[in-house]
């Protein structure tokens, strides 16, 4: 699929159009409808722009960043918010599976340490 959208150089601190297109290609292979892919792509492009404006580096992409992005539209329909959240969580899982984004660091304190500390 040829991309017609350009976001300056196509990169927001590492999250590039190339990453988005690879993610969408994986969804296409899973037989997502083209209309659904188009909607997802629109959200992802908006997210890349938001990351650039907010200076969110790819290394810092996590659930908090996604939640912050989704909360930007106060008063948005619940279905839209849920769709955006689902798309971005799916993207984050993809980026983690591809080792583009690291999993969050585990708590330094183990469960046993917390129990012992009580």
C-alpha positions as CSV (number, residue, x, y, z in Angstrom):
1,X,0.0,0.0,0.0
2,X,1.5,3.3,-1.0
3,X,1.5,5.9,1.6
4,X,0.4,9.4,0.7
5,X,0.7,10.9,4.2
6,X,4.0,12.4,5.2
7,X,4.8,13.5,8.6
8,X,7.8,15.8,8.0
9,X,10.5,13.1,7.8
10,X,8.1,10.3,8.7
11,X,9.6,9.8,12.1
12,X,8.6,10.7,15.6
13,X,11.6,9.9,17.7
14,X,11.9,6.5,16.0
15,X,8.2,5.6,15.5
16,X,8.1,5.8,11.7
17,X,5.6,5.3,9.0
18,X,7.5,2.1,8.2
19,X,6.6,0.7,11.6
20,X,3.0,1.6,11.1
21,X,2.8,0.1,7.6
22,X,4.5,-3.1,8.9
23,X,1.9,-3.3,11.7
24,X,-1.0,-2.7,9.3
25,X,0.4,-5.3,6.9
26,X,0.4,-7.8,9.7
27,X,-3.3,-7.0,10.3
28,X,-4.0,-7.2,6.6
29,X,-2.5,-10.7,6.7
30,X,-4.9,-11.5,9.5
31,X,-7.7,-10.5,7.2
32,X,-8.8,-7.2,8.7
33,X,-11.1,-5.4,6.4
34,X,-9.6,-2.5,4.3
35,X,-12.0,0.0,5.8
36,X,-10.9,-1.1,9.3
37,X,-7.3,-0.8,8.3
38,X,-7.9,2.7,7.0
39,X,-9.5,3.8,10.3
40,X,-6.6,2.3,12.2
41,X,-4.1,4.0,10.0
42,X,-5.7,7.3,10.6
43,X,-5.5,6.9,14.4
44,X,-1.9,5.7,14.1
45,X,-0.9,8.7,12.0
46,X,-2.6,11.0,14.5
47,X,-0.7,9.3,17.3
48,X,2.7,9.7,15.5
49,X,1.9,13.5,15.2
50,X,0.9,13.7,18.8
51,X,4.2,11.8,19.9
52,X,6.2,14.4,17.9
53,X,4.4,17.4,19.4
54,X,4.7,16.0,23.0
55,X,8.3,14.8,22.4
56,X,7.4,11.2,23.4
57,X,10.4,9.1,22.3
58,X,9.8,5.5,21.1
59,X,11.9,4.3,24.0
60,X,9.2,5.8,26.4
61,X,6.2,4.5,24.6
62,X,4.1,2.7,27.1
63,X,0.5,2.3,28.4
64,X,0.7,5.7,30.1
65,X,1.6,7.5,26.9
66,X,-1.3,5.7,25.1
67,X,-3.8,6.6,27.9
68,X,-2.6,10.3,27.8
69,X,-3.1,10.4,24.0
70,X,-6.6,8.9,24.3
71,X,-7.6,11.4,27.0
72,X,-6.7,14.3,24.8
73,X,-10.3,14.4,23.3
74,X,-12.5,15.3,26.2
75,X,-16.1,14.6,25.3
76,X,-15.3,12.2,22.5
77,X,-17.8,9.4,21.9
78,X,-17.0,6.3,24.1
79,X,-16.9,4.1,21.0
80,X,-14.1,6.2,19.5
81,X,-12.1,6.3,22.7
82,X,-12.4,2.5,23.0
83,X,-11.4,2.0,19.3
84,X,-8.4,4.3,19.7
85,X,-7.3,2.5,22.9
86,X,-7.7,-0.9,21.3
87,X,-5.7,0.1,18.2
88,X,-2.9,1.6,20.2
89,X,-2.7,-1.3,22.6
90,X,-2.5,-3.6,19.6
91,X,0.3,-1.4,18.2
92,X,2.2,-1.5,21.5
93,X,1.9,-5.3,21.7
94,X,3.2,-5.5,18.1
95,X,6.2,-3.2,18.8
96,X,7.0,-5.2,21.9
97,X,6.8,-8.5,20.0
98,X,9.1,-7.1,17.3
99,X,11.4,-5.9,20.1
100,X,11.1,-2.3,18.8
101,X,9.8,-1.2,22.2
102,X,11.0,-2.9,25.4
103,X,8.7,-4.4,28.0
104,X,8.3,-2.4,31.2
105,X,11.1,-3.1,33.7
106,X,9.9,-5.3,36.5
107,X,9.5,-4.0,40.0
108,X,12.9,-4.1,41.6
109,X,11.4,-5.4,44.8
110,X,10.2,-9.0,44.6
111,X,6.8,-10.1,46.0
112,X,8.7,-12.0,48.7
113,X,10.6,-8.8,49.7
114,X,7.3,-6.9,50.0
115,X,5.8,-9.6,52.2
116,X,9.0,-9.7,54.3
117,X,9.0,-5.9,54.6
118,X,5.5,-6.0,56.1
